[in-house]
Amino acid sequence: MSSDTIPQPPKRSASALAFDILLWGGVIALLVVSFKPAEIDKFPQLFTEAGRMREFANGFFAPFGDAALFMSMDWPIYIGKMWQTIQMALWGTALAIIVAIPLGLLGAKNITPAWIQQPVRRLLDLIRSLPDLVVALIFITAVGLGPFAGVMALMFNTGGVLAKLFAEAVESIDKGPVEGVRATGAVPLQEIVWGVIPQVAPLWTSYALYRFESSSRSATVLGLIGAGGIGQVLLESVNGFEYGQTGCIVLVIVVAVSLIDLLSQIIRTRLL
């Protein structure tokens, strides 16, 4: 085969190449500028202060080397609190889906006029920008300590994230089925029900499952401020310097999140 017949990679224009250089050069410049504010210069302390880390690790892993100590841990309490955390995540995600479906449809530019779509998108930006802990504190002030405040905080943040993902999924649909439904004389709502929803339902389900996994981890953190779940027990063990208990609680969290992840993968495999 002569060199004339060998396919050549497409040549990029000078403007595209300049944009790439500007983009990646900007990223590198930001990393350099952020080096000191992010205290990356403290990286050597990971090795110079290894003694403190070793002391913590010895307490953290102590129950796993002592069968009697391992069995003496309050496993029913840890597992019960983890189950409460999963229930919080389940309800938070379920309520978030209810919120995200209409907001996702209203935020899709291919089915919603700009005068509605743009305000909805900005609202979703606002919702996603609020940290979970701040939202949880607001609900704790309103309804008091406990899992309900955590559920509402998860619904708020997860709803904003899912609505954005749902809207982007709608924007990537094939227009053919929608136009086919429209040709039958269907009204806009029927176009959405029969032309849009069937196309995005599997992807929406995948997004919802992923956010449920994420909410299971977030619910643990919310427990640190009194929003219920295993986070409260975790905080108590850390504050009491009971690092062996901390290690066992972390083990329960890891096992639970891993099982949720495996179940989610199985469900997504069946759907997609």
Backbone as CSV, one residue per row, in Angstrom:
resi,resn,N_x,N_y,N_z,CA_x,CA_y,CA_z,C_x,C_y,C_z
1,MET,0.855,-1.197,0.000,0.000,0.000,0.000,0.879,1.232,0.000
2,SER,0.646,2.130,-0.922,1.461,3.340,-1.030,1.061,4.325,0.047
3,SER,1.962,5.253,0.300,1.695,6.262,1.329,0.531,7.157,0.944
4,ASP,0.220,7.197,-0.401,-0.870,8.079,-0.841,-2.231,7.570,-0.384
5,THR,-2.319,6.238,-0.139,-3.620,5.670,0.227,-3.808,5.562,1.736
6,ILE,-2.787,5.870,2.507,-2.904,5.786,3.967,-3.728,6.963,4.471
7,PRO,-4.817,6.691,5.163,-5.649,7.801,5.645,-4.885,8.667,6.635
8,GLN,-5.008,9.942,6.484,-4.341,10.894,7.352,-5.328,11.445,8.373
9,PRO,-4.846,11.686,9.576,-5.747,12.268,10.575,-6.193,13.647,10.138
10,PRO,-7.415,14.028,10.462,-7.895,15.350,10.056,-7.056,16.452,10.690
11,LYS,-6.759,17.463,9.902,-5.975,18.581,10.401,-6.905,19.576,11.083
12,ARG,-6.460,20.047,12.223,-7.243,21.011,12.972,-6.905,22.415,12.508
13,SER,-7.885,23.266,12.518,-7.664,24.647,12.104,-6.816,25.375,13.136
14,ALA,-6.227,26.468,12.687,-5.380,27.253,13.586,-6.198,27.813,14.756
15,SER,-7.448,28.199,14.491,-8.279,28.754,15.559,-8.619,27.697,16.612
16,ALA,-8.892,26.450,16.149,-9.196,25.374,17.094,-7.980,25.037,17.939
17,LEU,-6.806,25.016,17.291,-5.570,24.729,18.022,-5.275,25.827,19.038
18,ALA,-5.496,27.065,18.634,-5.259,28.189,19.544,-6.210,28.133,20.740
19,PHE,-7.459,27.732,20.496,-8.435,27.612,21.588,-7.995,26.546,22.586
20,ASP,-7.516,25.391,22.055,-7.056,24.323,22.950,-5.878,24.787,23.797
21,ILE,-4.941,25.489,23.150,-3.773,25.981,23.899,-4.207,26.964,24.979
22,LEU,-5.149,27.850,24.630,-5.645,28.824,25.594,-6.383,28.140,26.739
23,LEU,-7.198,27.132,26.400,-7.983,26.436,27.414,-7.090,25.703,28.406
24,TRP,-6.218,24.838,27.865,-5.382,24.036,28.750,-4.304,24.876,29.428
25,GLY,-3.851,25.924,28.735,-2.918,26.841,29.383,-3.576,27.542,30.563
26,GLY,-4.861,27.901,30.399,-5.594,28.516,31.499,-5.766,27.576,32.677
27,VAL,-6.023,26.297,32.385,-6.169,25.313,33.460,-4.865,25.178,34.238
28,ILE,-3.755,25.087,33.502,-2.441,24.966,34.161,-2.139,26.214,34.981
29,ALA,-2.465,27.387,34.429,-2.237,28.639,35.156,-3.049,28.679,36.446
30,LEU,-4.304,28.203,36.395,-5.134,28.173,37.596,-4.558,27.232,38.650
31,LEU,-4.030,26.102,38.203,-3.406,25.175,39.146,-2.199,25.821,39.829
32,VAL,-1.401,26.540,39.050,-0.219,27.197,39.615,-0.635,28.276,40.612
33,VAL,-1.610,29.087,40.229,-2.078,30.169,41.102,-2.705,29.604,42.379
34,SER,-3.356,28.453,42.280,-4.052,27.868,43.421,-3.146,27.037,44.316
35,PHE,-1.894,26.891,43.956,-0.985,26.007,44.698,-0.876,26.425,46.160
36,LYS,-0.600,27.683,46.401,-0.424,28.172,47.776,-1.743,28.281,48.522
37,PRO,-2.800,28.881,47.934,-4.075,28.954,48.672,-4.620,27.591,49.072
38,ALA,-4.401,26.570,48.251,-4.866,25.221,48.572,-3.911,24.481,49.500
39,GLU,-2.802,25.138,49.871,-1.804,24.575,50.790,-1.244,23.243,50.304
40,ILE,-1.029,23.141,48.997,-0.429,21.920,48.454,1.001,21.754,48.946
41,ASP,1.620,22.866,49.410,2.986,22.788,49.921,3.074,21.971,51.211
42,LYS,1.915,21.644,51.816,1.916,20.817,53.025,1.971,19.320,52.720
43,PHE,2.076,18.979,51.458,2.086,17.559,51.082,3.159,16.754,51.811
44,PRO,4.380,17.289,52.011,5.408,16.511,52.736,5.007,16.142,54.164
45,GLN,4.061,16.895,54.765,3.657,16.583,56.130,2.958,15.233,56.236
46,LEU,2.452,14.725,55.114,1.852,13.387,55.134,2.877,12.342,55.559
47,PHE,4.139,12.645,55.327,5.207,11.693,55.666,5.903,12.073,56.966
48,THR,6.090,13.387,57.210,6.752,13.812,58.438,5.875,13.614,59.666
49,GLU,4.541,13.646,59.490,3.607,13.452,60.601,2.991,12.057,60.570
50,ALA,3.708,11.108,60.002,3.170,9.751,59.855,2.882,9.094,61.206
51,GLY,3.594,9.532,62.266,3.370,8.939,63.580,1.956,9.158,64.079
52,ARG,1.431,10.364,63.871,0.063,10.645,64.297,-0.940,9.813,63.505
53,MET,-0.689,9.705,62.215,-1.585,8.901,61.390,-1.529,7.437,61.811
54,ARG,-0.343,6.955,62.181,-0.200,5.569,62.598,-0.938,5.329,63.916
55,GLU,-0.894,6.300,64.820,-1.600,6.170,66.097,-3.105,6.071,65.870
56,PHE,-3.617,6.912,64.977,-5.049,6.852,64.659,-5.400,5.518,64.011
57,ALA,-4.559,5.078,63.078,-4.834,3.831,62.368,-4.836,2.635,63.312
58,ASN,-3.944,2.653,64.307,-3.898,1.541,65.260,-5.227,1.421,66.015
59,GLY,-5.778,2.565,66.427,-7.069,2.525,67.107,-8.206,2.199,66.162
60,PHE,-8.116,2.710,64.950,-9.164,2.516,63.953,-9.320,1.046,63.593
61,PHE,-8.174,0.350,63.422,-8.224,-1.048,62.973,-8.126,-2.044,64.127
62,ALA,-8.083,-1.556,65.373,-7.938,-2.455,66.517,-9.014,-3.539,66.569
63,PRO,-10.304,-3.224,66.338,-11.318,-4.287,66.432,-11.150,-5.399,65.407
64,PHE,-10.478,-5.107,64.296,-10.353,-6.111,63.244,-9.223,-7.102,63.525
65,GLY,-8.428,-6.813,64.551,-7.374,-7.742,64.945,-7.653,-8.427,66.266
66,ASP,-8.802,-8.110,66.872,-9.172,-8.676,68.171,-10.617,-9.149,68.070
67,ALA,-10.797,-10.466,68.001,-12.137,-11.019,67.796,-13.083,-10.648,68.932
68,ALA,-12.584,-10.670,70.167,-13.439,-10.346,71.307,-13.894,-8.893,71.246
69,LEU,-12.970,-8.005,70.905,-13.314,-6.583,70.786,-14.284,-6.356,69.635
70,PHE,-14.054,-7.085,68.541,-14.924,-6.966,67.364,-16.355,-7.359,67.718
71,MET,-16.525,-8.447,68.438,-17.860,-8.929,68.778,-18.530,-8.069,69.848
72,SER,-17.736,-7.327,70.610,-18.310,-6.510,71.682,-18.880,-5.190,71.187
73,MET,-18.668,-4.869,69.927,-19.177,-3.611,69.378,-20.705,-3.651,69.280
74,ASP,-21.300,-2.477,69.285,-22.767,-2.368,69.234,-23.255,-2.486,67.793
75,TRP,-23.076,-3.658,67.211,-23.436,-3.860,65.804,-24.921,-3.637,65.522
76,PRO,-25.846,-4.088,66.393,-27.269,-3.808,66.102,-27.564,-2.314,65.986
77,ILE,-26.913,-1.507,66.824,-27.132,-0.058,66.756,-26.581,0.495,65.450
78,TYR,-25.363,0.074,65.084,-24.748,0.580,63.853,-25.578,0.206,62.624
79,ILE,-25.982,-1.059,62.579,-26.761,-1.524,61.422,-28.127,-0.835,61.388
80,GLY,-28.747,-0.671,62.570,-30.040,0.000,62.620,-29.952,1.443,62.153
81,LYS,-28.904,2.142,62.564,-28.718,3.528,62.137,-28.395,3.608,60.649
82,MET,-27.660,2.631,60.138,-27.365,2.621,58.703,-28.640,2.371,57.912
83,TRP,-29.505,1.506,58.417,-30.776,1.255,57.746,-31.630,2.520,57.744
84,GLN,-31.593,3.269,58.838,-32.313,4.544,58.882,-31.751,5.520,57.854
85,THR,-30.435,5.516,57.699,-29.791,6.374,56.701,-30.246,6.018,55.292
86,ILE,-30.325,4.719,55.005,-30.779,4.268,53.684,-32.241,4.663,53.459
87,GLN,-33.052,4.555,54.495,-34.454,4.957,54.375,-34.570,6.460,54.094
88,MET,-33.712,7.254,54.749,-33.683,8.691,54.471,-33.335,8.949,53.010
89,ALA,-32.314,8.247,52.531,-31.885,8.430,51.145,-32.971,7.992,50.174
90,LEU,-33.666,6.915,50.512,-34.730,6.403,49.641,-35.864,7.418,49.514
91,TRP,-36.320,7.935,50.642,-37.405,8.914,50.607,-36.949,10.237,49.995
92,GLY,-35.729,10.651,50.317,-35.217,11.889,49.733,-35.139,11.807,48.226
93,THR,-34.685,10.658,47.713,-34.584,10.478,46.264,-35.958,10.381,45.620
94,ALA,-36.890,9.663,46.267,-38.242,9.525,45.720,-38.938,10.884,45.600
95,LEU,-38.834,11.700,46.645,-39.439,13.032,46.594,-38.721,13.911,45.573
96,ALA,-37.402,13.726,45.453,-36.640,14.507,44.479,-37.073,14.195,43.051
97,ILE,-37.377,12.932,42.774,-37.844,12.547,41.436,-39.167,13.229,41.113
98,ILE,-40.056,13.270,42.108,-41.351,13.926,41.902,-41.157,15.398,41.558
99,VAL,-40.193,16.036,42.208,-39.902,17.448,41.940,-39.184,17.613,40.606
100,ALA,-38.277,16.683,40.298,-37.387,16.841,39.143,-38.090,16.626,37.807
101,ILE,-39.092,15.783,37.762,-39.745,15.497,36.474,-40.367,16.752,35.857
102,PRO,-41.240,17.479,36.564,-41.782,18.696,35.928,-40.716,19.765,35.688
103,LEU,-39.788,19.936,36.634,-38.742,20.937,36.441,-37.816,20.556,35.286
104,GLY,-37.545,19.257,35.131,-36.701,18.810,34.031,-37.345,19.059,32.682
105,LEU,-38.648,18.828,32.599,-39.365,19.084,31.348,-39.425,20.586,31.054
106,LEU,-39.674,21.381,32.082,-39.742,22.835,31.889,-38.367,23.434,31.582
107,GLY,-37.309,22.738,31.973,-35.963,23.255,31.746,-35.327,22.782,30.454
108,ALA,-36.057,22.022,29.635,-35.528,21.521,28.354,-35.848,22.519,27.250
109,LYS,-34.829,23.002,26.573,-35.021,24.069,25.596,-35.721,23.614,24.323
110,ASN,-35.745,22.300,24.061,-36.366,21.829,22.825,-37.872,21.608,22.945
111,ILE,-38.425,21.693,24.146,-39.868,21.519,24.300,-40.511,22.657,25.096
112,THR,-39.706,23.571,25.611,-40.220,24.660,26.443,-39.732,25.995,25.901
113,PRO,-40.602,26.994,25.819,-40.159,28.310,25.333,-39.105,28.914,26.254
114,ALA,-38.236,29.759,25.665,-37.101,30.309,26.398,-37.528,31.122,27.607
115,TRP,-38.671,31.798,27.542,-39.085,32.652,28.657,-39.489,31.838,29.889
116,ILE,-39.699,30.533,29.701,-39.926,29.634,30.838,-38.660,28.844,31.145
117,GLN,-38.017,28.347,30.081,-36.851,27.467,30.250,-35.696,28.145,30.972
118,GLN,-35.375,29.388,30.604,-34.231,30.058,31.214,-34.430,30.341,32.705
119,PRO,-35.581,30.881,33.147,-35.781,31.040,34.593,-35.724,29.726,35.368
120,VAL,-36.257,28.660,34.765,-36.208,27.355,35.440,-34.770,26.889,35.588
121,ARG,-33.965,27.055,34.532,-32.558,26.656,34.611,-31.812,27.451,35.681
122,ARG,-32.098,28.758,35.783,-31.435,29.576,36.803,-31.877,29.153,38.206
123,LEU,-33.141,28.771,38.335,-33.625,28.261,39.621,-32.882,26.982,40.000
124,LEU,-32.670,26.113,39.022,-31.938,24.870,39.289,-30.485,25.159,39.658
125,ASP,-29.888,26.171,39.022,-28.529,26.573,39.399,-28.484,27.002,40.857
126,LEU,-29.497,27.765,41.281,-29.555,28.226,42.667,-29.703,27.056,43.630
127,ILE,-30.579,26.123,43.298,-30.805,24.972,44.170,-29.533,24.144,44.322
128,ARG,-28.833,23.906,43.213,-27.634,23.074,43.270,-26.473,23.770,43.968
129,SER,-26.496,25.091,44.000,-25.379,25.823,44.604,-25.438,25.836,46.122
130,LEU,-26.592,25.530,46.713,-26.722,25.533,48.166,-26.193,24.218,48.732
131,PRO,-25.231,24.253,49.655,-24.700,23.014,50.239,-25.756,22.245,51.014
132,ASP,-25.627,20.918,51.010,-26.582,20.073,51.735,-26.667,20.451,53.208
133,LEU,-25.510,20.741,53.814,-25.491,21.029,55.243,-26.279,22.299,55.568
134,VAL,-26.162,23.307,54.699,-26.891,24.551,54.924,-28.396,24.302,54.822
135,VAL,-28.795,23.569,53.794,-30.221,23.262,53.613,-30.737,22.439,54.795
136,ALA,-29.927,21.476,55.247,-30.335,20.647,56.382,-30.511,21.494,57.639
137,LEU,-29.619,22.448,57.855,-29.741,23.322,59.026,-31.024,24.150,58.969
138,ILE,-31.398,24.578,57.759,-32.647,25.336,57.602,-33.843,24.471,57.997
139,PHE,-33.855,23.227,57.522,-34.978,22.350,57.843,-34.945,21.916,59.305
140,ILE,-33.733,21.772,59.885,-33.641,21.449,61.314,-34.245,22.577,62.142
141,THR,-33.992,23.824,61.724,-34.586,24.975,62.411,-36.106,24.940,62.321
142,ALA,-36.612,24.464,61.173,-38.066,24.465,60.950,-38.762,23.302,61.643
143,VAL,-38.201,22.107,61.553,-38.908,20.908,62.044,-38.188,20.216,63.192
144,GLY,-37.004,20.709,63.574,-36.273,20.097,64.666,-35.321,19.011,64.201
145,LEU,-34.539,18.500,65.149,-33.574,17.440,64.842,-34.298,16.161,64.441
146,GLY,-33.631,15.368,63.604,-34.202,14.081,63.234,-34.124,13.799,61.749
147,PRO,-34.528,12.604,61.351,-34.389,12.174,59.952,-35.195,12.998,58.954
148,PHE,-36.356,13.558,59.388,-37.190,14.281,58.419,-36.440,15.472,57.827
149,ALA,-35.682,16.176,58.663,-34.885,17.298,58.152,-33.876,16.813,57.121
150,GLY,-33.285,15.640,57.364,-32.351,15.074,56.400,-33.023,14.692,55.099
151,VAL,-34.219,14.121,55.203,-34.964,13.748,53.993,-35.252,14.982,53.141
152,MET,-35.695,16.055,53.769,-36.029,17.261,53.034,-34.789,17.892,52.402
153,ALA,-33.665,17.853,53.117,-32.424,18.393,52.560,-31.977,17.586,51.348
154,LEU,-32.089,16.270,51.431,-31.734,15.418,50.297,-32.660,15.663,49.118
155,MET,-33.947,15.826,49.392,-34.911,16.099,48.324,-34.552,17.405,47.612
156,PHE,-34.193,18.418,48.364,-33.903,19.738,47.809,-32.715,19.672,46.857
157,ASN,-31.593,19.164,47.332,-30.385,19.146,46.505,-30.493,18.136,45.373
158,THR,-30.945,16.914,45.689,-31.053,15.874,44.668,-32.063,16.256,43.605
159,GLY,-33.146,16.934,44.011,-34.133,17.381,43.041,-33.541,18.340,42.030
160,GLY,-32.685,19.262,42.501,-32.037,20.200,41.581,-31.104,19.509,40.607
161,VAL,-30.327,18.548,41.110,-29.388,17.822,40.246,-30.138,16.972,39.226
162,LEU,-31.138,16.225,39.701,-31.889,15.357,38.790,-32.648,16.171,37.747
163,ALA,-33.200,17.305,38.132,-33.935,18.128,37.170,-33.015,18.574,36.035
164,LYS,-31.787,18.953,36.355,-30.829,19.352,35.313,-30.497,18.170,34.409
165,LEU,-30.234,17.013,35.004,-29.923,15.824,34.212,-31.124,15.400,33.367
166,PHE,-32.319,15.470,33.933,-33.525,15.119,33.185,-33.708,16.055,31.987
167,ALA,-33.469,17.360,32.206,-33.619,18.331,31.121,-32.622,18.056,29.997
168,GLU,-31.390,17.740,30.346,-30.379,17.460,29.328,-30.716,16.189,28.558
169,ALA,-31.308,15.207,29.245,-31.731,13.983,28.560,-32.841,14.290,27.556
170,VAL,-33.769,15.151,27.941,-34.859,15.528,27.037,-34.310,16.276,25.828
171,GLU,-33.319,17.109,26.039,-32.753,17.899,24.940,-32.014,17.034,23.914
172,SER,-31.673,15.803,24.276,-30.936,14.932,23.358,-31.825,13.884,22.684
173,ILE,-33.144,14.000,22.797,-34.035,12.990,22.232,-34.106,13.104,20.710
174,ASP,-34.576,12.037,20.101,-34.849,12.022,18.665,-36.188,12.723,18.413
175,LYS,-36.210,13.679,17.501,-37.430,14.437,17.242,-38.477,13.637,16.469
176,GLY,-38.048,12.564,15.822,-38.969,11.794,14.984,-40.208,11.310,15.707
177,PRO,-40.072,10.588,16.845,-41.273,10.110,17.548,-42.194,11.246,17.993
178,VAL,-41.605,12.372,18.388,-42.425,13.499,18.819,-43.225,14.053,17.646
179,GLU,-42.559,14.179,16.497,-43.256,14.682,15.310,-44.324,13.699,14.846
180,GLY,-44.057,12.409,15.012,-45.059,11.406,14.641,-46.300,11.512,15.510
181,VAL,-46.112,11.715,16.813,-47.257,11.888,17.709,-48.000,13.173,17.368
182,ARG,-47.255,14.228,17.057,-47.874,15.508,16.715,-48.711,15.392,15.448
183,ALA,-48.252,14.559,14.513,-48.969,14.404,13.245,-50.343,13.775,13.427
184,THR,-50.540,13.102,14.547,-51.848,12.494,14.812,-52.839,13.494,15.389
185,GLY,-52.383,14.741,15.583,-53.248,15.761,16.158,-53.191,15.838,17.668
186,ALA,-52.136,15.258,18.254,-52.016,15.252,19.710,-51.704,16.650,20.239
187,VAL,-52.122,16.910,21.473,-51.814,18.170,22.148,-50.406,18.057,22.743
188,PRO,-49.791,19.189,23.140,-48.416,19.155,23.665,-48.213,18.170,24.805
189,LEU,-49.185,18.065,25.722,-49.027,17.131,26.832,-48.951,15.692,26.327
190,GLN,-49.739,15.358,25.327,-49.694,14.014,24.757,-48.378,13.766,24.031
191,GLU,-47.828,14.808,23.403,-46.520,14.681,22.762,-45.453,14.311,23.792
192,ILE,-45.538,14.931,24.960,-44.563,14.638,26.009,-44.745,13.215,26.533
193,VAL,-46.002,12.836,26.785,-46.282,11.522,27.373,-45.917,10.394,26.420
194,TRP,-46.229,10.548,25.125,-46.035,9.461,24.173,-44.788,9.609,23.303
195,GLY,-44.255,10.814,23.187,-43.085,11.004,22.333,-41.791,11.252,23.065
196,VAL,-41.869,11.852,24.257,-40.663,12.212,25.004,-40.356,11.203,26.111
197,ILE,-41.329,10.960,26.974,-41.099,10.117,28.150,-40.567,8.726,27.789
198,PRO,-41.142,8.032,26.785,-40.593,6.696,26.472,-39.120,6.716,26.080
199,GLN,-38.669,7.814,25.477,-37.271,7.885,25.063,-36.323,8.122,26.242
200,VAL,-36.764,8.900,27.205,-35.858,9.294,28.293,-36.031,8.449,29.547
201,ALA,-37.076,7.643,29.630,-37.363,6.894,30.858,-36.186,6.027,31.328
202,PRO,-35.540,5.238,30.435,-34.403,4.440,30.920,-33.262,5.294,31.455
203,LEU,-32.954,6.396,30.769,-31.864,7.268,31.220,-32.236,7.973,32.517
204,TRP,-33.473,8.409,32.619,-33.930,9.025,33.863,-33.802,8.047,35.032
205,THR,-34.173,6.802,34.797,-34.076,5.794,35.852,-32.636,5.584,36.274
206,SER,-31.724,5.555,35.304,-30.308,5.393,35.609,-29.798,6.561,36.447
207,TYR,-30.183,7.775,36.062,-29.785,8.953,36.837,-30.335,8.882,38.258
208,ALA,-31.586,8.472,38.404,-32.209,8.403,39.723,-31.504,7.381,40.612
209,LEU,-31.129,6.248,40.030,-30.415,5.227,40.798,-29.043,5.736,41.242
210,TYR,-28.375,6.441,40.339,-27.067,6.986,40.702,-27.201,7.994,41.840
211,ARG,-28.210,8.845,41.772,-28.398,9.838,42.822,-28.813,9.177,44.135
212,PHE,-29.499,8.038,44.072,-29.820,7.316,45.303,-28.540,6.841,45.976
213,GLU,-27.604,6.329,45.174,-26.306,5.939,45.731,-25.627,7.138,46.394
214,SER,-25.620,8.261,45.693,-24.988,9.463,46.217,-25.699,9.961,47.472
215,SER,-27.029,9.882,47.484,-27.790,10.332,48.646,-27.514,9.457,49.862
216,SER,-27.233,8.182,49.646,-26.900,7.297,50.766,-25.637,7.770,51.467
217,ARG,-24.680,8.259,50.699,-23.457,8.812,51.299,-23.722,10.184,51.910
218,SER,-24.502,11.015,51.205,-24.796,12.352,51.726,-25.585,12.292,53.026
219,ALA,-26.486,11.327,53.135,-27.287,11.194,54.355,-26.405,10.902,55.560
220,THR,-25.299,10.198,55.342,-24.355,9.949,56.433,-23.771,11.249,56.949
221,VAL,-23.410,12.145,56.038,-22.832,13.430,56.432,-23.864,14.295,57.138
222,LEU,-25.117,14.257,56.670,-26.164,15.066,57.288,-26.396,14.658,58.734
223,GLY,-26.153,13.393,59.036,-26.308,12.943,60.413,-25.346,13.619,61.363
224,LEU,-24.238,14.148,60.858,-23.254,14.811,61.703,-23.807,16.081,62.344
225,ILE,-24.847,16.684,61.725,-25.411,17.913,62.284,-26.782,17.668,62.899
226,GLY,-27.098,16.388,63.144,-28.339,16.077,63.839,-29.506,15.741,62.952
227,ALA,-29.245,15.434,61.683,-30.337,15.120,60.761,-30.624,13.627,60.692
228,GLY,-30.271,12.885,61.730,-30.613,11.475,61.788,-29.613,10.577,61.078
229,GLY,-29.778,9.268,61.293,-28.946,8.301,60.603,-27.650,7.989,61.322
230,ILE,-26.808,7.259,60.642,-25.589,6.748,61.251,-24.542,7.840,61.470
231,GLY,-24.710,8.986,60.816,-23.756,10.075,60.996,-23.673,10.539,62.434
232,GLN,-24.789,10.505,63.171,-24.779,10.912,64.568,-23.916,9.978,65.407
233,VAL,-24.064,8.680,65.193,-23.254,7.708,65.921,-21.785,7.859,65.553
234,LEU,-21.517,8.118,64.282,-20.144,8.301,63.826,-19.504,9.506,64.510
235,LEU,-20.242,10.606,64.586,-19.711,11.811,65.219,-19.442,11.576,66.703
236,GLU,-20.338,10.877,67.378,-20.152,10.599,68.795,-18.901,9.765,69.040
237,SER,-18.642,8.797,68.177,-17.450,7.957,68.344,-16.174,8.747,68.111
238,VAL,-16.195,9.654,67.132,-15.012,10.469,66.857,-14.765,11.453,67.991
239,ASN,-15.821,12.122,68.459,-15.673,13.083,69.555,-15.228,12.411,70.851
240,GLY,-15.603,11.145,71.023,-15.197,10.406,72.212,-13.869,9.691,72.052
241,PHE,-13.187,9.916,70.929,-11.895,9.282,70.644,-11.995,7.761,70.682
242,GLU,-13.183,7.243,70.384,-13.388,5.789,70.298,-13.151,5.363,68.858
243,TYR,-11.887,5.349,68.466,-11.562,5.107,67.062,-11.866,3.686,66.628
244,GLY,-11.881,2.750,67.559,-12.272,1.383,67.215,-13.729,1.338,66.780
245,GLN,-14.603,2.058,67.520,-15.999,2.154,67.117,-16.126,2.853,65.769
246,THR,-15.313,3.889,65.586,-15.340,4.603,64.304,-15.033,3.656,63.150
247,GLY,-14.034,2.810,63.345,-13.676,1.853,62.301,-14.811,0.901,61.991
248,CYS,-15.518,0.428,63.007,-16.637,-0.494,62.784,-17.803,0.207,62.088
249,ILE,-18.059,1.456,62.478,-19.138,2.214,61.834,-18.815,2.452,60.369
250,VAL,-17.563,2.805,60.093,-17.148,3.014,58.706,-17.292,1.722,57.909
251,LEU,-16.977,0.589,58.536,-17.141,-0.704,57.861,-18.599,-0.922,57.472
252,VAL,-19.526,-0.626,58.374,-20.951,-0.778,58.070,-21.344,0.120,56.906
253,ILE,-20.845,1.362,56.908,-21.167,2.298,55.825,-20.634,1.780,54.491
254,VAL,-19.384,1.314,54.489,-18.768,0.821,53.250,-19.537,-0.371,52.697
255,VAL,-19.883,-1.320,53.571,-20.625,-2.510,53.124,-21.984,-2.106,52.560
256,ALA,-22.679,-1.208,53.254,-24.013,-0.795,52.801,-23.949,-0.077,51.465
257,VAL,-23.018,0.867,51.324,-22.899,1.609,50.067,-22.489,0.678,48.928
258,SER,-21.625,-0.284,49.209,-21.197,-1.231,48.173,-22.364,-2.093,47.712
259,LEU,-23.194,-2.544,48.653,-24.362,-3.349,48.283,-25.351,-2.527,47.460
260,ILE,-25.541,-1.274,47.838,-26.424,-0.395,47.067,-25.885,-0.205,45.662
261,ASP,-24.574,-0.036,45.554,-23.951,0.152,44.243,-24.130,-1.085,43.372
262,LEU,-23.929,-2.271,43.951,-24.101,-3.511,43.188,-25.546,-3.671,42.725
263,LEU,-26.497,-3.410,43.618,-27.902,-3.520,43.251,-28.255,-2.519,42.158
264,SER,-27.719,-1.305,42.269,-27.983,-0.287,41.255,-27.420,-0.691,39.904
265,GLN,-26.229,-1.279,39.891,-25.632,-1.727,38.626,-26.493,-2.805,37.972
266,ILE,-27.002,-3.730,38.775,-27.843,-4.809,38.238,-29.104,-4.225,37.615
267,ILE,-29.737,-3.272,38.305,-30.965,-2.679,37.805,-30.684,-1.896,36.517
268,ARG,-29.586,-1.106,36.499,-29.259,-0.329,35.303,-28.958,-1.237,34.120
269,THR,-28.299,-2.365,34.377,-27.987,-3.307,33.304,-29.272,-3.862,32.669
270,ARG,-30.284,-4.085,33.480,-31.546,-4.615,32.976,-32.338,-3.552,32.191
271,LEU,-32.126,-2.284,32.560,-32.912,-1.223,31.947,-32.305,-0.698,30.658
272,LEU,-30.964,-0.615,30.593,-30.307,0.034,29.445,-29.871,-0.980,28.409
